[in-house]
Amino acid sequence: MSSVPERFNTEREGLCSALHWKSQYIWSSPDPTVPRSGDGLFWCAMTQTCIGPDGQLAEPGNCCSGDRGCHCGASK
């Protein structure tokens, strides 16, 4: 079982392509001896904040379905 809370799971199917997080921009090989932080630092490319255009938090738990009017297709 993952130590990352499910709401921060970036491996979810159907994540919005506007959802971003810091590890997307780190160009190094993952080190399995370093635990994932699960810090929940996410932002929406449409608003450039942690709040999406619909006023809800931008995080994987909220940004993984087309139920949100601002959802921009799957990033995976």
BELPEUR-V461054 format. One record per residue. N is the residue number from 1. D_FIRST is the distance of its C-alpha to the first C-alpha in whole Angstrom. Layout:
BEGIN
n=N d_first=D_FIRST
n=N d_first=D_FIRST
END
This chain:
BEGIN
n=1 d_first=0
n=2 d_first=4
n=3 d_first=7
n=4 d_first=9
n=5 d_first=10
n=6 d_first=10
n=7 d_first=14
n=8 d_first=14
n=9 d_first=12
n=10 d_first=15
n=11 d_first=13
n=12 d_first=15
n=13 d_first=17
n=14 d_first=21
n=15 d_first=21
n=16 d_first=24
n=17 d_first=26
n=18 d_first=27
n=19 d_first=24
n=20 d_first=24
n=21 d_first=22
n=22 d_first=23
n=23 d_first=21
n=24 d_first=22
n=25 d_first=25
n=26 d_first=24
n=27 d_first=26
n=28 d_first=24
n=29 d_first=22
n=30 d_first=18
n=31 d_first=18
n=32 d_first=15
n=33 d_first=16
n=34 d_first=16
n=35 d_first=13
n=36 d_first=13
n=37 d_first=15
n=38 d_first=14
n=39 d_first=17
n=40 d_first=18
n=41 d_first=21
n=42 d_first=22
n=43 d_first=26
n=44 d_first=27
n=45 d_first=30
n=46 d_first=32
n=47 d_first=33
n=48 d_first=32
n=49 d_first=30
n=50 d_first=27
n=51 d_first=29
n=52 d_first=29
n=53 d_first=33
n=54 d_first=32
n=55 d_first=31
n=56 d_first=27
n=57 d_first=25
n=58 d_first=24
n=59 d_first=20
n=60 d_first=18
n=61 d_first=17
n=62 d_first=21
n=63 d_first=22
n=64 d_first=20
n=65 d_first=23
n=66 d_first=27
n=67 d_first=27
n=68 d_first=28
n=69 d_first=32
n=70 d_first=31
n=71 d_first=28
n=72 d_first=29
n=73 d_first=27
n=74 d_first=24
n=75 d_first=23
n=76 d_first=21
END
